[in-house]
Each structure stands twice: as C-alpha cells, then as structure tokens.
C-alpha cells in the first residue's frame, strides 16, 4: 500500500467496520496520526518521508490535536488498520511530541515551517513575538539591559525592526550594541534559552499590564471600519456627550482624505496597487481637493481617461464609494506595514502612524 494513501485507507475502512464504534469518532488523518505515534520514528520514518507536504500538514495537525487516548481506543484503531496488531498502551499527541518527531524525520526548515503553520500566531517563538512589539516599547525595555544581551536580541529579530529600535536607543549605547553585533560569534543554545526565558517572564508577560493600549486609538480603528453614515452618526452623538473624546478620535482616525498626506513616491505605489475601476468609484465620491490630488499624481493621459470613466459611470451608490475608499485605505495600511510606503497624519511628522 502506498504510504501517501494511509489516510484514504482509514476512511475507506470506516464503512467496512461500521459495526465497531470507537468511544469517539475519529477522522482518517487522526487515525493515521495514532498509528504513526505508536510505531515511532524508526518504523514511521519511511512513511513520513513518503508523504507530500500537504499530507504531512494534515496528519501533523491531526496529531497535535489528539490529546490523551486510552489504550482501548488505540487498540481499536490499530485493529482496524492492521489485523492482529495490538497497541502498546495509551499515547499522547500534542504540539511538543509532534514537533520532536518531525524534527528527527524532516529537514529543520521544513519541520519548523510546518509546525509554525499548525501553531499559528499563538505558537510563534519569542523572536517572532518581539517583531510585533512597537519599536518604542521594545527600545525602552532594552536600554536597561546589558549591551551584549541587546546585541543578541537585535540579531534575532527582523532587520528593519532592529534598525528602528537602534535608532531610538541612546547614541553611545546603540553604538556599543552595533560593535558587539559586529564581533558576535555563534550564540550557544543555553544562552539563547536564558535570554528567551527572561524576555518571556520580565517583558512579554508584563507587557499586557504595563502597556495598556490607549482606548481612543482602539476606538479610532473601530470608527475607521464604519461606513460613512454610521461614522457620522456616532461622532455627532459623541460630540454632544464628550467633545474632547470625539476630537481625539478624529485626530487618530486615518481616513481616505488622509491619503493626500502621502509623499509622491508613496502615492505612486498606492496607485500601482489599486484597480482602475475601484479608484474611479473612490474618487467619484471624493471631495474636489482630494480628487485633484490623485489626478495630479497621474500622467495627463491617465488622469483624462480616469475623468472620462468617472463621468461615464453615472450615479454611484454611497455604499460602493465607501467600500472603494475603505479598500484603498486598507491597501495603504498593508503597504505601510510591509515598509513599501510611509503614511502619517501630518506631513511634518517623521513618526509612523501605522
């Protein structure tokens, strides 16, 4: 039997063995995962090597979610798969055991990629978590650490993130860190483990309580997701009850009109990544200054063609305009997150908003 058809065999046998009803209903991939756990790496190795990446992901995902299985359940599964084979006792399928098994059977990069895909954001390692920490927050923590420790940490996170953090650190301290990074050799695993443990307990663990997100920032993002009518209604009502809060939220919101604050290179990048039809609809409902800003950043021919398109499309529903404009704002945020453009609330500010 071909190794890559192991899960199909289980699914086919389900019908043939309908009389046998295990304590809990299991899918073919889950049963395959049980068998591979029982036979271990020595006999399971050839099977793993014979599977395609997609099959490995399916079986690995099933394995990592098995939890505890009683020996009786295991025995029924093995009996179903191969007659006269009994279980060696209860087995446990979890992330750690799955990861350990894959690490012994597959190349490191392949095993790591599969496990990261299974674990998702919550399972990312410490260095990936640090890459999601705001530059200023991370720099504030690191400036109180030993330069050598900071050098190790910055060498492990994404280079663009490390560059921004270095730029925030005090000059003398940052230069010391740079020099240590230049002279750094391979870091021993036990040193990395200690650093990770310290970060996990002293920094990441306390981050949620020590760095509470501003409520107005959160509300501004919620308001950004409103359609225009809902946004106007809430802000008008908030003006009556708490004008200061309404003003603060408006200042933090990034709207379609704020795209006019993009520098020439950024607006060109955004235009290249926007569908022509969506741009026409978005500008159809824009104010004249905003419309002229976009047209002014296009060639004369492209601007004339777009103007003709807007004139020929007739009336457009406000909902369609909102959707098109929101799509462009979200596209700008995505491009900024990838470092392809810079967006801010004020041209005079160097600080990134997103």
KAURUR-V562159 format. One record per residue. SS is DSSP state (A for helix, B for strand, O for the rest). PHI is phi in degrees with one decimal (* if undefined). NEAR is the number of other ideal C-beta (glycine too) atoms within 8 Angstrom. Layout:
SS|PHI|NEAR + SS|PHI|NEAR
This chain:
O|*|5 + O|-65.0|5 + A|-59.4|9 + A|-68.8|8 + A|-105.7|8 + A|-61.8|13 + A|-71.7|13 + A|-64.9|8 + A|-61.2|11 + A|-62.3|15 + A|-63.5|9 + A|-67.6|8 + A|-73.0|10 + A|-57.6|9 + A|-69.3|6 + A|-68.0|6 + O|-112.1|8 + O|-62.1|7 + O|-69.4|4 + O|-82.0|8 + O|-117.9|4 + O|-66.5|9 + O|-53.2|5 + O|-136.9|5 + O|-73.6|4 + O|-122.5|8 + O|-81.4|9 + A|-56.6|11 + A|-59.6|12 + A|-67.5|12 + A|-67.1|14 + A|-61.0|13 + A|-64.1|14 + A|-62.8|16 + A|-60.4|12 + A|-66.5|13 + A|-67.6|13 + A|-69.9|11 + A|-77.9|8 + A|74.6|7 + A|-72.0|8 + A|-62.9|6 + A|-93.0|8 + A|-85.0|12 + A|-53.6|9 + A|-59.5|8 + A|-67.6|11 + A|-57.2|12 + A|-66.9|7 + A|-87.8|8 + O|-86.7|12 + O|-78.0|6 + A|-57.1|8 + A|-62.9|6 + A|-68.6|10 + A|-63.2|13 + A|-62.5|11 + A|-63.4|10 + A|-68.2|15 + A|-64.5|14 + A|-62.3|10 + A|-64.1|14 + A|-63.6|14 + A|-68.8|11 + O|-108.1|8 + O|-66.2|15 + B|71.8|7 + B|-86.9|6 + B|-120.1|12 + O|-72.0|8 + A|-59.7|9 + A|-64.4|7 + A|-64.0|11 + A|-60.8|15 + A|-64.0|10 + A|-64.4|10 + A|-66.1|14 + A|-68.3|14 + A|-64.0|11 + A|-65.1|10 + A|-79.4|11 + O|-136.6|6 + O|-64.4|4 + O|64.5|4 + O|-111.5|7 + O|-112.6|7 + O|-81.3|10 + O|-93.8|4 + O|121.0|6 + O|-67.5|8 + B|-127.7|11 + B|-127.1|9 + B|-110.0|15 + O|-145.2|9 + A|-60.4|10 + A|-63.7|6 + A|-68.2|11 + A|-61.3|14 + A|-63.9|10 + A|-62.6|8 + A|-66.5|12 + A|-63.8|14 + A|-62.1|9 + A|-84.9|6 + A|-106.4|11 + O|-121.6|10 + O|-56.3|5 + A|-56.2|7 + A|-61.5|6 + A|-67.4|9 + A|-64.8|13 + A|-62.8|8 + A|-61.8|8 + A|-65.6|14 + A|-67.0|14 + A|-64.3|9 + A|-66.2|8 + A|-71.8|13 + A|-68.2|9 + O|75.5|6 + A|-55.4|4 + A|-67.7|5 + A|-99.0|9 + O|-63.6|8 + O|-75.6|6 + A|-60.1|9 + A|-68.7|8 + A|-69.6|8 + A|-64.6|10 + A|-62.4|13 + O|-67.4|9 + O|-97.1|5 + O|-84.4|9 + O|-56.8|5 + A|-54.8|10 + A|-65.7|7 + A|-64.1|10 + A|-66.4|12 + A|-64.0|11 + A|-61.5|7 + A|-72.3|9 + A|-69.2|12 + O|-65.8|9 + O|-98.5|4 + O|-98.2|9 + O|-67.3|5 + A|-54.4|10 + A|-65.7|7 + A|-64.5|9 + A|-62.7|13 + A|-60.5|12 + A|-63.4|13 + A|-62.2|13 + A|-67.4|13 + A|-75.5|9 + A|-98.6|8 + O|-94.9|10 + O|-61.4|6 + A|-63.0|5 + A|-67.4|7 + A|-68.2|12 + A|-61.8|11 + A|-64.2|8 + A|-67.6|9 + A|-66.1|13 + A|-59.1|11 + A|-66.5|7 + A|-90.3|8 + O|-63.4|13 + O|-55.0|6 + A|-55.3|6 + A|-61.9|6 + A|-64.5|11 + A|-62.6|11 + A|-65.0|8 + A|-60.7|9 + A|-63.3|14 + A|-59.9|9 + A|-62.3|8 + A|-69.2|11 + A|-66.1|10 + A|-66.9|6 + A|-95.8|6 + O|-69.3|9 + O|-106.3|4 + O|-57.6|3 + O|-89.7|8 + O|-65.8|6 + A|-60.1|6 + A|-66.9|6 + A|-68.3|9 + A|-61.9|11 + A|-61.0|8 + A|-65.6|8 + A|-64.6|11 + A|-61.0|10 + A|-61.6|8 + A|-65.1|9 + A|-62.0|12 + A|-65.7|10 + A|-87.3|8 + A|-95.4|7 + A|-116.6|10 + A|-61.0|9 + A|-62.8|7 + A|-96.5|8 + A|-62.6|10 + A|-64.7|6 + A|-91.9|6 + A|-89.1|6 + O|-129.3|7 + O|-75.6|6 + O|-69.2|6 + O|-62.8|6 + A|-64.6|6 + A|-68.0|10 + A|-64.1|9 + A|-61.7|9 + A|-66.7|9 + A|-62.9|12 + A|-66.8|8 + A|-65.3|8 + A|-64.3|12 + A|-61.1|11 + A|-83.0|6 + O|-68.8|9 + O|-74.0|7 + A|-61.0|9 + A|-66.9|7 + A|-65.4|8 + A|-59.5|10 + A|-62.9|8 + A|-62.7|8 + A|-66.7|10 + A|-66.0|12 + A|-64.3|8 + A|-67.8|8 + A|-69.0|12 + A|-57.7|8 + A|-71.1|6 + A|-93.7|5 + O|-152.5|6 + A|-62.2|8 + A|-61.6|6 + A|-65.1|9 + A|-61.6|11 + A|-64.6|8 + A|-63.6|9 + A|-64.1|14 + A|-59.3|8 + A|-69.5|7 + A|-94.4|10 + O|-71.5|10 + O|-110.6|12 + O|-110.7|7 + A|-60.3|11 + A|-63.4|8 + A|-69.0|11 + A|-63.4|15 + A|-69.1|8 + A|-87.5|9 + O|-67.2|12 + O|-74.5|7 + A|-54.1|7 + A|-65.0|7 + A|-68.3|13 + A|-67.3|13 + A|-65.5|9 + A|-64.0|11 + A|-63.3|15 + A|-63.6|11 + A|-67.3|6 + O|-100.4|7 + O|-116.9|10 + O|-63.8|5 + A|-59.9|8 + A|-64.8|7 + A|-65.5|11 + A|-63.9|14 + A|-62.3|12 + A|-66.7|13 + A|-61.8|14 + A|-77.2|13 + A|-58.5|10 + O|-103.5|10 + O|-86.0|12 + O|-70.1|6 + A|-61.3|6 + A|-60.7|7 + A|-66.9|13 + A|-60.5|10 + A|-66.5|8 + A|-61.7|11 + A|-67.4|14 + A|-63.2|11 + A|-69.4|7 + O|-99.4|9 + O|-119.2|10 + O|-66.1|5 + A|-58.7|6 + A|-67.0|6 + A|-64.4|8 + A|-64.7|11 + A|-65.9|8 + A|-63.7|8 + A|-67.4|14 + A|-62.1|9 + A|-63.7|8 + A|-62.1|11 + A|-66.9|10 + A|-69.4|6 + A|-86.2|6 + O|-86.4|9 + O|68.2|4 + O|-62.9|3 + O|-124.2|10 + O|-64.7|6 + A|-58.0|9 + A|-61.2|7 + A|-67.2|9 + A|-64.1|14 + A|-58.6|11 + A|-63.5|8 + A|-66.8|12 + A|-69.0|12 + A|-63.3|11 + A|-61.5|10 + A|-69.0|15 + A|-63.6|14 + A|-65.2|8 + A|-62.8|11 + A|-63.0|14 + A|-64.6|11 + A|-63.2|8 + A|-64.8|13 + A|-67.3|13 + A|-63.9|7 + O|-87.9|6 + O|80.0|5 + O|-85.7|6 + O|-139.1|11 + O|-121.7|8 + O|-128.7|15 + O|-150.0|11 + O|-80.6|9 + O|-143.9|6 + O|-59.6|6 + O|-77.8|3 + O|-90.2|7 + O|-90.9|3 + O|-75.8|5 + O|-77.1|7 + O|-89.8|7 + O|-121.2|7
